[in-house]
Amino acid sequence: MYVHGRREAVVILAVWATCLIWTVGTSYALGYGAPTGAVETIWGIPHWVFWGVLVPWVAATVFSLVFSLGFMADDDLGEALDDVGVDGADVDEADVNEAAATARDRPEKGGSP
């Protein structure tokens, strides 16, 4: 029943982990220990921010759009719980009203007598 959801979750977690490793690794390699003074920029952004933050962010956004619109499956969720009882039997309105009245008339536990 959850085959599609599990497979999609594994793919999304793998992409998330890849982006995390890319972001931390690239930002550390390009930004930490860089010489102070003139900072190399791309479009006015420090190059380590461009490659370590902006690029994976854009890639993750594109992946999210393509994956959600093209590859995620719509699964049937089954019958609504309002129409099905705990044991799977159909429930009619009279049964629901009777159960509500019984619950309302029951004394609260732990309250004063």
C-alpha positions in Angstrom: 0.0 0.0 0.0 2.8 2.4 0.8 5.2 1.3 -2.0 5.1 4.5 -3.9 5.3 6.7 -0.8 8.3 4.7 0.6 10.1 4.8 -2.8 9.5 8.6 -3.1 10.7 9.2 0.4 13.9 7.3 -0.2 14.6 9.3 -3.4 13.8 12.6 -1.7 16.1 11.8 1.3 18.9 10.7 -1.1 18.6 14.0 -3.0 18.5 16.0 0.3 21.6 14.2 1.6 23.4 14.9 -1.7 22.5 18.6 -1.5 23.6 18.7 2.2 27.0 17.1 1.4 27.4 19.4 -1.6 26.6 22.5 0.4 28.7 21.7 3.4 31.6 20.4 1.4 31.7 23.1 -1.2 31.2 25.9 1.2 34.0 24.6 3.5 36.4 24.0 0.6 35.9 27.3 -1.1 35.1 29.5 1.9 37.0 28.4 4.9 40.6 29.5 4.9 40.1 31.7 1.9 42.5 34.6 1.8 41.1 37.8 3.3 40.9 40.9 1.2 39.5 40.8 -2.3 36.7 38.2 -2.5 36.1 36.5 -5.8 32.5 37.1 -6.9 30.1 35.7 -9.4 27.2 38.1 -10.2 28.2 40.1 -7.1 27.9 37.0 -4.8 31.0 35.5 -3.2 32.0 32.5 -5.2 31.7 30.0 -2.3 28.1 31.2 -1.7 27.3 30.9 -5.4 28.6 27.3 -5.7 27.9 26.1 -2.2 24.4 27.6 -1.5 22.8 29.1 -4.6 23.6 26.2 -7.1 22.3 23.4 -4.9 19.3 25.5 -3.9 18.3 26.0 -7.5 19.0 22.4 -8.3 16.8 21.2 -5.4 14.0 23.5 -6.5 14.2 22.2 -10.1 14.3 18.6 -8.9 11.3 19.2 -6.6 9.2 20.6 -9.4 10.2 17.9 -11.9 9.8 15.0 -9.4 6.5 16.2 -7.9 4.9 17.0 -11.2 6.3 14.1 -13.3 7.1 11.1 -11.1 5.1 11.1 -7.9 2.1 8.8 -8.0 -1.4 9.4 -6.8 -2.6 6.4 -4.8 -6.1 5.6 -3.8 -6.5 6.3 -0.1 -9.5 4.0 0.4 -12.9 4.7 1.8 -13.4 7.7 4.1 -13.4 6.9 7.8 -16.9 8.5 8.2 -18.4 5.7 6.1 -16.5 2.7 7.6 -16.5 1.4 11.1 -13.4 0.2 13.1 -14.0 -3.4 11.9 -14.5 -2.3 8.3 -18.3 -2.7 8.4 -20.5 0.1 7.0 -21.8 2.5 9.7 -25.2 4.2 9.4 -26.2 7.5 11.0 -28.3 5.9 13.8 -25.3 3.9 15.0 -23.2 7.1 15.2 -25.9 9.0 17.1 -26.3 6.2 19.6 -22.5 6.0 20.2 -22.4 9.8 20.7 -25.3 9.7 23.2 -23.7 6.8 25.1 -20.4 8.7 25.3 -22.1 11.8 26.5 -24.0 10.0 29.3 -20.9 8.2 30.6 -19.4 9.8 33.8 -15.8 11.2 33.5 -13.0 9.2 35.0 -11.1 10.8 37.8 -13.6 13.5 38.4 -15.4 14.2 41.7 -18.5 12.0 42.4 
